[in-house]
Each structure stands twice: as structure tokens, then as C-alpha cells.
């Protein structure tokens, strides 16, 4: 390694996430590696006349954020769509849609996202008739924040050929009205996929989630459009201090796009993309996932794990629950995979050395996933594959300690907590049921039981901001007195977004900490985060400079 620094960050409050040297004053970078971390004088001794200096102005300097669960293609497309977060009531929805429609006269499908399940009211669910009253002549669809439910108007349903309904497979539903026609609510990807395909992107951003398959007959112009959309999304993530992304939908098409950006030197974040195993795929298809792991294996781009959906979400009552819902006792829904099918997937993937990550929100889905991982251990013996469960929103107490005993990672999103900074408490907590509140979104309980807990945003389900997620992790208010305190400390939250994220993706030997020899993935914040009140973090703290692989990928204007 070179002994002269190309870049020095000075006047800093460095939080290294390295237990051997937790704090420092300055950082030196040479090439794409960290050269030194230490006192100002130690680091300054490595400078030359050509060394570039960044003055942190007394702010926090730390490892770049590792966004351990997000959806880069839908998120990137959402930057061009109508953001309905915080919109409540018919009149507010009408104003937002009409203004967006006026600004986008050529878009074949107008799209909104982050529409609350109670966007009309808590007692009146949205239907196509509400949307028709706003926009009768142009196709329109809006996603719920979780992207598991969408609502479309009649023009969109008719153009997509699903106004009269359609068999969309297990775990998916086109909700039908009393008139025998679709009422506009579309649950899960197979239901809203035909509408998404009407958009100017052809719905290609949804394929990694809905089918795991590649789009057919992509023209050079379409490829260029998708590449530009993804580049803008990656740059947006970098503006929040993100240097690593663990994506949670995937197909080979996304890997092709990312490889093209990588070869051009335009990847502003490291990214790993999964093989999305669907319930219609043959078990032998996992061999493709193994080939992706071998083919895409650089420090910037990897295709090295398997994603599975076990259930849906609480708000649409497509989460698979052991003992029903609070407002529907006995209604458990159904898993997307039988126990036998998932056991076989977990066992084969484990034998191939592939990490498996399963979306499991309901208590029954979580238990079935843990059972599958246990079956893999029995078949293959203990292996260091660091299998994961994503979200874990309602867990049975008997399953909490199984994470540590099986070595399963708990991937959780504090910003999803109902009643936090992003989502309202109702109707979600009513659907959970008060008798289950103690075991809902229980990230501190999981950590105390020995589970490895990693944080992420799940963008575009919720904002990509790590600072909002950290604030929710630190300031959570229980729904009633007597519930466990699930809060994390600042240090724990930052570790869950950096060092632990790197460990989860098997890169703890080269990133997630600021230490000599590690990859130069660094964020300079705009302030000293340790001096900011926990309930002010999301509105106060921002990335001032983001560095990925030794290159500046974002620089706020005041830092330029």
C-alpha cells in the first residue's frame, strides 16, 4: 500500500466502528483503501503537496452506510413518480393526482407511491371509484408504502385486461367488487404486474420483485433509459451517505445494468443483487444462483444470495400468522411456499454455499422459515451461510431464541414501526392485536436474545434516509405502558448500519469499519451526530461528503 495519502479528512470526530480504535481525529486514504486512522498529526505526516484535504469542520466521520435491505430499481423509478406520503383524505389526494397528471401529459400510466392504506379514511377503503372520480380518462395506479398492495382506476384495470378479474396465483389477489368487476385493490405482484407493464418503463422495474425473470426484447433505447434511471437512483442513495446496497429483488437484467455501470466507472454505491426464487420455479434453478455468485463477484457488484418471499404484509392481511389477526381471529392467510418446498430450497441453497434471505412478516411465516433453516442444518451440518429473515414484524415468543441458536440474522427496519416517524399506528396495530404487541417489531428483544440485528430502510417502502431509521430506533414510544423498551443506543444503531451490515454480507474483512487496509467507504456528516438530540436526528443530520471506493460520490454544495 502507498505510504503517501491522496486524500486526508481532518478536523473530524471519527467514529470508526473498530473496537480496537473506536475514535480518532483524522483519516488518510490512498487509492481505494484507508491508509491510516489516528490523530491529526499522525495522519498529516502522510501528506504530500499533492494530497487533497477535506475539512470535516468538527463533524462526525464514519464508515459509509450499508443499506442492508432495499429495492434499487423501484426506488429509482419512484424518484419520477408521485410521492403520496402524508396525503390524507379524498380532496388532498385529488389535488396531488391532478397536479401530477398535468405535469406528465405523455406518461401512459401515471403512478403514485406511499399511499397510506387509510388514505381516504380509516373506515372507507380506497376503490377504483374514488380514483375514477379524480382521473376517469387516464390510467392511474398508486402503491401502498409496502409495495404489496396497489389501487388502480378503471382505465388502468381495463387497459391491463384485469377489470373482470384473473387468476393470479397463490398469495396474490385482484379484489372483486359486488358488481362482479375488480374494485381497484390489487394485492401482491401478480395482481398489479399487468398494470405496471403499462408504464413508460414497461414495468421492468417490478420484474425483479414480481417474477424474478428478465424483460423480453429490451431495445437499446429501453436499456439506456433503465440505466439512466438506476444511475440517478444510485446517486440519490449516495447523497444520503450510502456506500453499499444489499438489494432485495433481482434478475439477471439488473445485474447486466449494474455491470455496465461498473465497467464505465459509474457505480456510486457497491451493490449485491439476489437470485429471486419464486414458488413456480424448479429447485434446480438454484444452480443458476450459484453461477451468478461465480460470475458477479467483484467488490463493487455481486450476485451472491437467494431471496424468497414467504408471505405478504400485515395491512393487507397477507402476512401468514400463527393465530390470526387482532381484528380477524382465526384468519391466518397462507404461505407462498409449503414447508416441504421451502425446506428443500433452504437445504439446497445452503449446500451450494448460498446465503438465503426470506421476507417473513407474520409469526407463522417466521416459524416456517426458521424450520427450513433448521432442516438445512440437519441435512448439511452447521455452515457459515448467515441466513437471514427480513422484517420480522410479529414473532411468537418461542421463536425469539432460535435466531441465535441457528445463527440466523434478524434484518429489521425501525422506520417501519407503526406510530414512528413514517407510518401511522392505525390500522396496523389493531390488525396485529394487543395480545401480540409485546412481540411486534421487537428489535431490542431480538438483540438481547443473542440475534445479530442489521438495520435498513426498505426503500422505496420508506425513505432511504439512514438518519430517519436511526431516530426511530432510538426514540420508539410503546403503544401502551408496560411494553418492553425496544430502543437502541446511537452506537448500536450506527453499528447496525455499518459494521454489522458488512458482516452480514461476508465483507467484514474489508469494509464496515474505518481501519487501515479497509476499503475507503466513508461519509462525512454535516454535524457531530453524538451532540444531536435523538428526536432531532432525521431533520438535522445529513451527509456532507460521501466517498465510495476512494472516490467522492456526493458532495453537498457547502462542502464543494
Buried (B, 14 or more C-beta within 10 A) or exposed (E): EEEEBBBBBBBBBBBBBBEEBEEBBBBBBBBBBBBBBBEBEBBBEBBEEEBEEBEBBEBBBBBBBBBBBBBBBBBBBBEBBBBBBEBBEBEEBBEBBEEBBEEBEEBEBBBBBBBBBBBBEEEEBBBBEBBBEBBEEBBBBBBBBBBBBBBBBBBBBBBBEBBEBBEBBBBBBBBEBEEEBBBBBBBBBBBBBBBBBBBBBBBBBBBBBBBBBBBEEBEEEBBEBBBEBBBBBBBBBBBBBBBBBBBBBBBBBBBBBBBBBBEEEBBBBBBBBBBBBBBEBEEEBBEBBBEBBEEBEEBBBBBBBBBBBBBBBBBBBBBBBBBBBBEEEEEBBEBBBEBEBBBBBBBBBBBBEBBBBBBBBBBBBBBBBBBBBBBBBEBBEEEEBBBBBBBBBBBBEEBBEBBBEBBBBBBBBBBBBBBBBBBBEEBBBBBBBEEBBBBBBBBBBBBEBEBBBBBBBBBBBBBBBBBBBBBBBBBBEBBEEEBEEBBBEBEBBBBBBBBBBBBBBBBBEBBBBBBBEBBBBBBBBBBBBEEBEBEEBBEBBBBBBBBBBBBBBBBBEEBE
